[in-house]
Structures are given as C-alpha cells and as structure tokens.
Amino acid sequence: METINTALCSSGLSGMVFHAPFIDLHPGFKLEPITVNAEDGINLMQIIEGLLKAAMSKTL
C-alpha cells in the first residue's frame, strides 16, 4: 500500500488528542512532524504553501 504523507496543521488539545493519534495509527498515512513557535516569526501559511508545492511537484 502506498502511504500518504500527511502534515497536521493543528495545535493544542484537538491536534494532540484527537487527530494525530488516529492519523499516526493508520497504515495508509505517514505523519510528518512540524513544529512552529510564534517567536520564530514564521507564518503558518508559508509552511502550508511550501508543503503543497512540494507535494504537487512529486505527483505531477
């Protein structure tokens, strides 16, 4: 089975308790860790756009 590289753009209780464990347990998904601190000055949208561009370049 081919796995789907997955990034979880969620923080706090919902991402940690509800989303990540189920994605991580499913054999069809590969959960990629991403950490961002507000102090880093990194915009989450820039990270998401980069992930999408990388994914599209691999699939086309």
mmJSON file of the N, C-alpha and C atoms, coordinates in Angstrom:
{"data_MODEL":{"atom_site":{
"group_PDB":["ATOM","ATOM","ATOM","ATOM","ATOM","ATOM","ATOM","ATOM","ATOM","ATOM","ATOM","ATOM","ATOM","ATOM","ATOM","ATOM","ATOM","ATOM","ATOM","ATOM","ATOM","ATOM","ATOM","ATOM","ATOM","ATOM","ATOM","ATOM","ATOM","ATOM","ATOM","ATOM","ATOM","ATOM","ATOM","ATOM","ATOM","ATOM","ATOM","ATOM","ATOM","ATOM","ATOM","ATOM","ATOM","ATOM","ATOM","ATOM","ATOM","ATOM","ATOM","ATOM","ATOM","ATOM","ATOM","ATOM","ATOM","ATOM","ATOM","ATOM","ATOM","ATOM","ATOM","ATOM","ATOM","ATOM","ATOM","ATOM","ATOM","ATOM","ATOM","ATOM","ATOM","ATOM","ATOM","ATOM","ATOM","ATOM","ATOM","ATOM","ATOM","ATOM","ATOM","ATOM","ATOM","ATOM","ATOM","ATOM","ATOM","ATOM","ATOM","ATOM","ATOM","ATOM","ATOM","ATOM","ATOM","ATOM","ATOM","ATOM","ATOM","ATOM","ATOM","ATOM","ATOM","ATOM","ATOM","ATOM","ATOM","ATOM","ATOM","ATOM","ATOM","ATOM","ATOM","ATOM","ATOM","ATOM","ATOM","ATOM","ATOM","ATOM","ATOM","ATOM","ATOM","ATOM","ATOM","ATOM","ATOM","ATOM","ATOM","ATOM","ATOM","ATOM","ATOM","ATOM","ATOM","ATOM","ATOM","ATOM","ATOM","ATOM","ATOM","ATOM","ATOM","ATOM","ATOM","ATOM","ATOM","ATOM","ATOM","ATOM","ATOM","ATOM","ATOM","ATOM","ATOM","ATOM","ATOM","ATOM","ATOM","ATOM","ATOM","ATOM","ATOM","ATOM","ATOM","ATOM","ATOM","ATOM","ATOM","ATOM","ATOM","ATOM","ATOM","ATOM","ATOM","ATOM","ATOM","ATOM"],
"id":[1,2,3,4,5,6,7,8,9,10,11,12,13,14,15,16,17,18,19,20,21,22,23,24,25,26,27,28,29,30,31,32,33,34,35,36,37,38,39,40,41,42,43,44,45,46,47,48,49,50,51,52,53,54,55,56,57,58,59,60,61,62,63,64,65,66,67,68,69,70,71,72,73,74,75,76,77,78,79,80,81,82,83,84,85,86,87,88,89,90,91,92,93,94,95,96,97,98,99,100,101,102,103,104,105,106,107,108,109,110,111,112,113,114,115,116,117,118,119,120,121,122,123,124,125,126,127,128,129,130,131,132,133,134,135,136,137,138,139,140,141,142,143,144,145,146,147,148,149,150,151,152,153,154,155,156,157,158,159,160,161,162,163,164,165,166,167,168,169,170,171,172,173,174,175,176,177,178,179,180],
"type_symbol":["N","C","C","N","C","C","N","C","C","N","C","C","N","C","C","N","C","C","N","C","C","N","C","C","N","C","C","N","C","C","N","C","C","N","C","C","N","C","C","N","C","C","N","C","C","N","C","C","N","C","C","N","C","C","N","C","C","N","C","C","N","C","C","N","C","C","N","C","C","N","C","C","N","C","C","N","C","C","N","C","C","N","C","C","N","C","C","N","C","C","N","C","C","N","C","C","N","C","C","N","C","C","N","C","C","N","C","C","N","C","C","N","C","C","N","C","C","N","C","C","N","C","C","N","C","C","N","C","C","N","C","C","N","C","C","N","C","C","N","C","C","N","C","C","N","C","C","N","C","C","N","C","C","N","C","C","N","C","C","N","C","C","N","C","C","N","C","C","N","C","C","N","C","C","N","C","C","N","C","C"],
"label_atom_id":["N","CA","C","N","CA","C","N","CA","C","N","CA","C","N","CA","C","N","CA","C","N","CA","C","N","CA","C","N","CA","C","N","CA","C","N","CA","C","N","CA","C","N","CA","C","N","CA","C","N","CA","C","N","CA","C","N","CA","C","N","CA","C","N","CA","C","N","CA","C","N","CA","C","N","CA","C","N","CA","C","N","CA","C","N","CA","C","N","CA","C","N","CA","C","N","CA","C","N","CA","C","N","CA","C","N","CA","C","N","CA","C","N","CA","C","N","CA","C","N","CA","C","N","CA","C","N","CA","C","N","CA","C","N","CA","C","N","CA","C","N","CA","C","N","CA","C","N","CA","C","N","CA","C","N","CA","C","N","CA","C","N","CA","C","N","CA","C","N","CA","C","N","CA","C","N","CA","C","N","CA","C","N","CA","C","N","CA","C","N","CA","C","N","CA","C","N","CA","C","N","CA","C","N","CA","C","N","CA","C"],
"label_alt_id":[null,null,null,null,null,null,null,null,null,null,null,null,null,null,null,null,null,null,null,null,null,null,null,null,null,null,null,null,null,null,null,null,null,null,null,null,null,null,null,null,null,null,null,null,null,null,null,null,null,null,null,null,null,null,null,null,null,null,null,null,null,null,null,null,null,null,null,null,null,null,null,null,null,null,null,null,null,null,null,null,null,null,null,null,null,null,null,null,null,null,null,null,null,null,null,null,null,null,null,null,null,null,null,null,null,null,null,null,null,null,null,null,null,null,null,null,null,null,null,null,null,null,null,null,null,null,null,null,null,null,null,null,null,null,null,null,null,null,null,null,null,null,null,null,null,null,null,null,null,null,null,null,null,null,null,null,null,null,null,null,null,null,null,null,null,null,null,null,null,null,null,null,null,null,null,null,null,null,null,null],
"label_comp_id":["MET","MET","MET","GLU","GLU","GLU","THR","THR","THR","ILE","ILE","ILE","ASN","ASN","ASN","THR","THR","THR","ALA","ALA","ALA","LEU","LEU","LEU","CYS","CYS","CYS","SER","SER","SER","SER","SER","SER","GLY","GLY","GLY","LEU","LEU","LEU","SER","SER","SER","GLY","GLY","GLY","MET","MET","MET","VAL","VAL","VAL","PHE","PHE","PHE","HIS","HIS","HIS","ALA","ALA","ALA","PRO","PRO","PRO","PHE","PHE","PHE","ILE","ILE","ILE","ASP","ASP","ASP","LEU","LEU","LEU","HIS","HIS","HIS","PRO","PRO","PRO","GLY","GLY","GLY","PHE","PHE","PHE","LYS","LYS","LYS","LEU","LEU","LEU","GLU","GLU","GLU","PRO","PRO","PRO","ILE","ILE","ILE","THR","THR","THR","VAL","VAL","VAL","ASN","ASN","ASN","ALA","ALA","ALA","GLU","GLU","GLU","ASP","ASP","ASP","GLY","GLY","GLY","ILE","ILE","ILE","ASN","ASN","ASN","LEU","LEU","LEU","MET","MET","MET","GLN","GLN","GLN","ILE","ILE","ILE","ILE","ILE","ILE","GLU","GLU","GLU","GLY","GLY","GLY","LEU","LEU","LEU","LEU","LEU","LEU","LYS","LYS","LYS","ALA","ALA","ALA","ALA","ALA","ALA","MET","MET","MET","SER","SER","SER","LYS","LYS","LYS","THR","THR","THR","LEU","LEU","LEU"],
"label_asym_id":["A","A","A","A","A","A","A","A","A","A","A","A","A","A","A","A","A","A","A","A","A","A","A","A","A","A","A","A","A","A","A","A","A","A","A","A","A","A","A","A","A","A","A","A","A","A","A","A","A","A","A","A","A","A","A","A","A","A","A","A","A","A","A","A","A","A","A","A","A","A","A","A","A","A","A","A","A","A","A","A","A","A","A","A","A","A","A","A","A","A","A","A","A","A","A","A","A","A","A","A","A","A","A","A","A","A","A","A","A","A","A","A","A","A","A","A","A","A","A","A","A","A","A","A","A","A","A","A","A","A","A","A","A","A","A","A","A","A","A","A","A","A","A","A","A","A","A","A","A","A","A","A","A","A","A","A","A","A","A","A","A","A","A","A","A","A","A","A","A","A","A","A","A","A","A","A","A","A","A","A"],
"label_entity_id":["1","1","1","1","1","1","1","1","1","1","1","1","1","1","1","1","1","1","1","1","1","1","1","1","1","1","1","1","1","1","1","1","1","1","1","1","1","1","1","1","1","1","1","1","1","1","1","1","1","1","1","1","1","1","1","1","1","1","1","1","1","1","1","1","1","1","1","1","1","1","1","1","1","1","1","1","1","1","1","1","1","1","1","1","1","1","1","1","1","1","1","1","1","1","1","1","1","1","1","1","1","1","1","1","1","1","1","1","1","1","1","1","1","1","1","1","1","1","1","1","1","1","1","1","1","1","1","1","1","1","1","1","1","1","1","1","1","1","1","1","1","1","1","1","1","1","1","1","1","1","1","1","1","1","1","1","1","1","1","1","1","1","1","1","1","1","1","1","1","1","1","1","1","1","1","1","1","1","1","1"],
"label_seq_id":[1,1,1,2,2,2,3,3,3,4,4,4,5,5,5,6,6,6,7,7,7,8,8,8,9,9,9,10,10,10,11,11,11,12,12,12,13,13,13,14,14,14,15,15,15,16,16,16,17,17,17,18,18,18,19,19,19,20,20,20,21,21,21,22,22,22,23,23,23,24,24,24,25,25,25,26,26,26,27,27,27,28,28,28,29,29,29,30,30,30,31,31,31,32,32,32,33,33,33,34,34,34,35,35,35,36,36,36,37,37,37,38,38,38,39,39,39,40,40,40,41,41,41,42,42,42,43,43,43,44,44,44,45,45,45,46,46,46,47,47,47,48,48,48,49,49,49,50,50,50,51,51,51,52,52,52,53,53,53,54,54,54,55,55,55,56,56,56,57,57,57,58,58,58,59,59,59,60,60,60],
"pdbx_PDB_ins_code":[null,null,null,null,null,null,null,null,null,null,null,null,null,null,null,null,null,null,null,null,null,null,null,null,null,null,null,null,null,null,null,null,null,null,null,null,null,null,null,null,null,null,null,null,null,null,null,null,null,null,null,null,null,null,null,null,null,null,null,null,null,null,null,null,null,null,null,null,null,null,null,null,null,null,null,null,null,null,null,null,null,null,null,null,null,null,null,null,null,null,null,null,null,null,null,null,null,null,null,null,null,null,null,null,null,null,null,null,null,null,null,null,null,null,null,null,null,null,null,null,null,null,null,null,null,null,null,null,null,null,null,null,null,null,null,null,null,null,null,null,null,null,null,null,null,null,null,null,null,null,null,null,null,null,null,null,null,null,null,null,null,null,null,null,null,null,null,null,null,null,null,null,null,null,null,null,null,null,null,null],
"Cartn_x":[0.848,0.0,0.89,0.576,1.296,0.795,1.729,1.327,1.15,0.313,0.052,0.822,1.761,2.469,1.481,1.415,0.393,1.022,0.599,1.012,-0.23,-0.14,-1.264,-1.061,-1.911,-1.838,-2.847,-2.561,-3.453,-2.592,-3.014,-2.249,-3.188,-2.612,-3.408,-4.017,-5.034,-5.66,-6.252,-6.918,-7.572,-6.568,-5.479,-4.472,-3.751,-3.426,-2.654,-3.471,-4.73,-5.537,-6.419,-7.001,-7.981,-7.415,-6.669,-6.263,-4.982,-3.911,-2.607,-2.593,-3.158,-3.101,-3.774,-4.903,-5.608,-4.868,-4.317,-3.546,-2.3,-1.641,-0.41,-0.643,-1.775,-2.078,-2.483,-3.008,-3.491,-2.301,-2.2,-1.048,-0.988,-2.066,-2.085,-1.54,-1.213,-0.721,0.645,1.496,2.776,2.703,2.641,2.503,3.87,4.015,5.271,5.211,6.179,6.152,6.594,5.883,6.231,6.033,7.031,6.881,7.144,6.304,6.44,6.114,7.008,6.761,6.445,5.558,5.193,6.418,7.381,8.568,9.474,9.332,10.182,9.881,8.725,8.343,7.964,7.639,7.267,5.753,5.29,3.864,3.436,2.427,1.956,1.514,0.962,0.534,1.724,2.887,4.08,4.478,4.353,4.686,3.704,2.423,1.403,1.608,1.882,2.119,3.333,4.379,5.572,5.289,4.504,4.135,3.323,2.378,1.539,2.346,3.264,4.106,4.982,5.553,6.393,5.576,4.377,3.513,3.118,2.795,2.383,3.54,4.743,5.883,6.199,5.848,6.094,5.01,3.822,2.716,2.506,3.017,2.802,3.929],
"Cartn_y":[-1.184,0.0,1.243,2.174,3.44,4.318,4.964,5.826,7.261,7.978,9.39,10.2,11.039,11.931,12.959,13.09,13.917,14.897,16.142,17.16,17.623,17.711,18.135,19.597,20.451,21.887,22.201,21.698,21.881,21.924,22.691,22.75,22.607,22.33,22.223,20.848,20.819,19.573,18.795,19.464,18.746,18.01,18.658,18.007,16.891,17.135,16.176,14.947,15.152,14.058,13.392,14.166,13.605,13.271,14.188,13.995,13.171,13.598,12.956,11.464,11.03,9.589,8.715,9.158,8.36,8.35,9.497,9.558,8.69,8.771,8.026,6.514,6.076,4.644,4.031,4.83,4.305,3.987,2.754,2.387,3.105,3.734,4.422,5.835,6.321,7.69,7.699,8.626,8.875,10.292,10.402,11.704,12.357,13.527,14.271,15.331,15.349,16.348,17.729,18.739,20.13,20.893,21.646,22.467,23.92,24.79,26.219,26.949,27.834,28.698,30.097,30.773,32.135,33.054,32.764,33.608,33.491,32.405,32.195,33.184,33.817,34.742,34.045,32.769,32.001,32.002,32.318,32.326,30.906,30.381,29.024,28.852,29.893,29.8,29.573,30.132,29.902,28.432,27.825,26.412,25.559,25.868,25.105,25.227,26.444,26.64,25.846,25.816,25.045,23.552,23.053,21.637,21.282,22.146,21.878,21.906,22.864,22.934,21.691,21.251,20.051,18.826,18.729,17.583,17.581,18.743,18.827,18.494,18.901,18.622,17.131,16.399,14.957,14.172,14.741,13.988,14.284,15.405,15.765,15.272],
"Cartn_z":[0.0,0.0,0.0,-0.874,-0.908,0.231,0.939,2.051,1.581,2.295,2.024,3.052,2.589,3.503,4.022,5.338,5.959,6.938,6.87,7.835,8.571,9.862,10.689,11.072,10.563,10.854,11.947,13.107,14.248,15.491,16.443,17.675,18.854,19.967,21.175,21.357,22.173,22.578,21.413,20.493,19.388,18.511,18.174,17.346,18.071,19.329,20.105,20.515,20.863,21.405,20.355,19.46,18.534,17.157,16.543,15.153,15.001,15.64,15.447,15.776,16.89,17.187,16.132,15.603,14.602,13.266,12.876,11.633,11.764,12.911,13.14,13.158,13.649,13.725,12.391,11.483,10.203,9.297,8.783,7.958,6.606,6.195,4.908,4.947,6.154,6.299,6.964,6.544,7.207,7.762,9.07,9.722,9.853,9.254,9.281,10.376,11.277,12.35,11.859,12.303,12.027,13.328,13.73,14.923,14.56,15.046,14.795,16.085,16.479,17.63,17.127,17.807,17.409,17.424,18.305,18.419,17.196,16.434,15.266,14.143,14.18,13.127,11.831,11.922,10.737,10.605,9.424,9.141,8.777,9.454,9.19,7.742,7.145,5.746,4.816,5.139,4.325,4.376,5.535,5.682,4.895,5.006,4.285,2.78,2.302,0.869,0.4,1.205,0.856,0.791,1.739,1.736,0.502,0.154,-1.014,-2.308,-2.428,-3.626,-3.747,-2.633,-2.657,-3.035,-2.505,-2.816,-4.284,-4.819,-6.221,-7.163,-6.819,-7.695,-7.733,-6.692,-6.655,-7.374,-7.467,-8.054,-9.528,-10.016,-11.424,-12.296],
"occupancy":[1.0,1.0,1.0,1.0,1.0,1.0,1.0,1.0,1.0,1.0,1.0,1.0,1.0,1.0,1.0,1.0,1.0,1.0,1.0,1.0,1.0,1.0,1.0,1.0,1.0,1.0,1.0,1.0,1.0,1.0,1.0,1.0,1.0,1.0,1.0,1.0,1.0,1.0,1.0,1.0,1.0,1.0,1.0,1.0,1.0,1.0,1.0,1.0,1.0,1.0,1.0,1.0,1.0,1.0,1.0,1.0,1.0,1.0,1.0,1.0,1.0,1.0,1.0,1.0,1.0,1.0,1.0,1.0,1.0,1.0,1.0,1.0,1.0,1.0,1.0,1.0,1.0,1.0,1.0,1.0,1.0,1.0,1.0,1.0,1.0,1.0,1.0,1.0,1.0,1.0,1.0,1.0,1.0,1.0,1.0,1.0,1.0,1.0,1.0,1.0,1.0,1.0,1.0,1.0,1.0,1.0,1.0,1.0,1.0,1.0,1.0,1.0,1.0,1.0,1.0,1.0,1.0,1.0,1.0,1.0,1.0,1.0,1.0,1.0,1.0,1.0,1.0,1.0,1.0,1.0,1.0,1.0,1.0,1.0,1.0,1.0,1.0,1.0,1.0,1.0,1.0,1.0,1.0,1.0,1.0,1.0,1.0,1.0,1.0,1.0,1.0,1.0,1.0,1.0,1.0,1.0,1.0,1.0,1.0,1.0,1.0,1.0,1.0,1.0,1.0,1.0,1.0,1.0,1.0,1.0,1.0,1.0,1.0,1.0,1.0,1.0,1.0,1.0,1.0,1.0],
"B_iso_or_equiv":[0.0,0.0,0.0,0.0,0.0,0.0,0.0,0.0,0.0,0.0,0.0,0.0,0.0,0.0,0.0,0.0,0.0,0.0,0.0,0.0,0.0,0.0,0.0,0.0,0.0,0.0,0.0,0.0,0.0,0.0,0.0,0.0,0.0,0.0,0.0,0.0,0.0,0.0,0.0,0.0,0.0,0.0,0.0,0.0,0.0,0.0,0.0,0.0,0.0,0.0,0.0,0.0,0.0,0.0,0.0,0.0,0.0,0.0,0.0,0.0,0.0,0.0,0.0,0.0,0.0,0.0,0.0,0.0,0.0,0.0,0.0,0.0,0.0,0.0,0.0,0.0,0.0,0.0,0.0,0.0,0.0,0.0,0.0,0.0,0.0,0.0,0.0,0.0,0.0,0.0,0.0,0.0,0.0,0.0,0.0,0.0,0.0,0.0,0.0,0.0,0.0,0.0,0.0,0.0,0.0,0.0,0.0,0.0,0.0,0.0,0.0,0.0,0.0,0.0,0.0,0.0,0.0,0.0,0.0,0.0,0.0,0.0,0.0,0.0,0.0,0.0,0.0,0.0,0.0,0.0,0.0,0.0,0.0,0.0,0.0,0.0,0.0,0.0,0.0,0.0,0.0,0.0,0.0,0.0,0.0,0.0,0.0,0.0,0.0,0.0,0.0,0.0,0.0,0.0,0.0,0.0,0.0,0.0,0.0,0.0,0.0,0.0,0.0,0.0,0.0,0.0,0.0,0.0,0.0,0.0,0.0,0.0,0.0,0.0,0.0,0.0,0.0,0.0,0.0,0.0],
"pdbx_formal_charge":[null,null,null,null,null,null,null,null,null,null,null,null,null,null,null,null,null,null,null,null,null,null,null,null,null,null,null,null,null,null,null,null,null,null,null,null,null,null,null,null,null,null,null,null,null,null,null,null,null,null,null,null,null,null,null,null,null,null,null,null,null,null,null,null,null,null,null,null,null,null,null,null,null,null,null,null,null,null,null,null,null,null,null,null,null,null,null,null,null,null,null,null,null,null,null,null,null,null,null,null,null,null,null,null,null,null,null,null,null,null,null,null,null,null,null,null,null,null,null,null,null,null,null,null,null,null,null,null,null,null,null,null,null,null,null,null,null,null,null,null,null,null,null,null,null,null,null,null,null,null,null,null,null,null,null,null,null,null,null,null,null,null,null,null,null,null,null,null,null,null,null,null,null,null,null,null,null,null,null,null],
"auth_seq_id":[1,1,1,2,2,2,3,3,3,4,4,4,5,5,5,6,6,6,7,7,7,8,8,8,9,9,9,10,10,10,11,11,11,12,12,12,13,13,13,14,14,14,15,15,15,16,16,16,17,17,17,18,18,18,19,19,19,20,20,20,21,21,21,22,22,22,23,23,23,24,24,24,25,25,25,26,26,26,27,27,27,28,28,28,29,29,29,30,30,30,31,31,31,32,32,32,33,33,33,34,34,34,35,35,35,36,36,36,37,37,37,38,38,38,39,39,39,40,40,40,41,41,41,42,42,42,43,43,43,44,44,44,45,45,45,46,46,46,47,47,47,48,48,48,49,49,49,50,50,50,51,51,51,52,52,52,53,53,53,54,54,54,55,55,55,56,56,56,57,57,57,58,58,58,59,59,59,60,60,60],
"auth_comp_id":["MET","MET","MET","GLU","GLU","GLU","THR","THR","THR","ILE","ILE","ILE","ASN","ASN","ASN","THR","THR","THR","ALA","ALA","ALA","LEU","LEU","LEU","CYS","CYS","CYS","SER","SER","SER","SER","SER","SER","GLY","GLY","GLY","LEU","LEU","LEU","SER","SER","SER","GLY","GLY","GLY","MET","MET","MET","VAL","VAL","VAL","PHE","PHE","PHE","HIS","HIS","HIS","ALA","ALA","ALA","PRO","PRO","PRO","PHE","PHE","PHE","ILE","ILE","ILE","ASP","ASP","ASP","LEU","LEU","LEU","HIS","HIS","HIS","PRO","PRO","PRO","GLY","GLY","GLY","PHE","PHE","PHE","LYS","LYS","LYS","LEU","LEU","LEU","GLU","GLU","GLU","PRO","PRO","PRO","ILE","ILE","ILE","THR","THR","THR","VAL","VAL","VAL","ASN","ASN","ASN","ALA","ALA","ALA","GLU","GLU","GLU","ASP","ASP","ASP","GLY","GLY","GLY","ILE","ILE","ILE","ASN","ASN","ASN","LEU","LEU","LEU","MET","MET","MET","GLN","GLN","GLN","ILE","ILE","ILE","ILE","ILE","ILE","GLU","GLU","GLU","GLY","GLY","GLY","LEU","LEU","LEU","LEU","LEU","LEU","LYS","LYS","LYS","ALA","ALA","ALA","ALA","ALA","ALA","MET","MET","MET","SER","SER","SER","LYS","LYS","LYS","THR","THR","THR","LEU","LEU","LEU"],
"auth_asym_id":["A","A","A","A","A","A","A","A","A","A","A","A","A","A","A","A","A","A","A","A","A","A","A","A","A","A","A","A","A","A","A","A","A","A","A","A","A","A","A","A","A","A","A","A","A","A","A","A","A","A","A","A","A","A","A","A","A","A","A","A","A","A","A","A","A","A","A","A","A","A","A","A","A","A","A","A","A","A","A","A","A","A","A","A","A","A","A","A","A","A","A","A","A","A","A","A","A","A","A","A","A","A","A","A","A","A","A","A","A","A","A","A","A","A","A","A","A","A","A","A","A","A","A","A","A","A","A","A","A","A","A","A","A","A","A","A","A","A","A","A","A","A","A","A","A","A","A","A","A","A","A","A","A","A","A","A","A","A","A","A","A","A","A","A","A","A","A","A","A","A","A","A","A","A","A","A","A","A","A","A"],
"auth_atom_id":["N","CA","C","N","CA","C","N","CA","C","N","CA","C","N","CA","C","N","CA","C","N","CA","C","N","CA","C","N","CA","C","N","CA","C","N","CA","C","N","CA","C","N","CA","C","N","CA","C","N","CA","C","N","CA","C","N","CA","C","N","CA","C","N","CA","C","N","CA","C","N","CA","C","N","CA","C","N","CA","C","N","CA","C","N","CA","C","N","CA","C","N","CA","C","N","CA","C","N","CA","C","N","CA","C","N","CA","C","N","CA","C","N","CA","C","N","CA","C","N","CA","C","N","CA","C","N","CA","C","N","CA","C","N","CA","C","N","CA","C","N","CA","C","N","CA","C","N","CA","C","N","CA","C","N","CA","C","N","CA","C","N","CA","C","N","CA","C","N","CA","C","N","CA","C","N","CA","C","N","CA","C","N","CA","C","N","CA","C","N","CA","C","N","CA","C","N","CA","C","N","CA","C","N","CA","C","N","CA","C"],
"pdbx_PDB_model_num":[1,1,1,1,1,1,1,1,1,1,1,1,1,1,1,1,1,1,1,1,1,1,1,1,1,1,1,1,1,1,1,1,1,1,1,1,1,1,1,1,1,1,1,1,1,1,1,1,1,1,1,1,1,1,1,1,1,1,1,1,1,1,1,1,1,1,1,1,1,1,1,1,1,1,1,1,1,1,1,1,1,1,1,1,1,1,1,1,1,1,1,1,1,1,1,1,1,1,1,1,1,1,1,1,1,1,1,1,1,1,1,1,1,1,1,1,1,1,1,1,1,1,1,1,1,1,1,1,1,1,1,1,1,1,1,1,1,1,1,1,1,1,1,1,1,1,1,1,1,1,1,1,1,1,1,1,1,1,1,1,1,1,1,1,1,1,1,1,1,1,1,1,1,1,1,1,1,1,1,1]
}}}
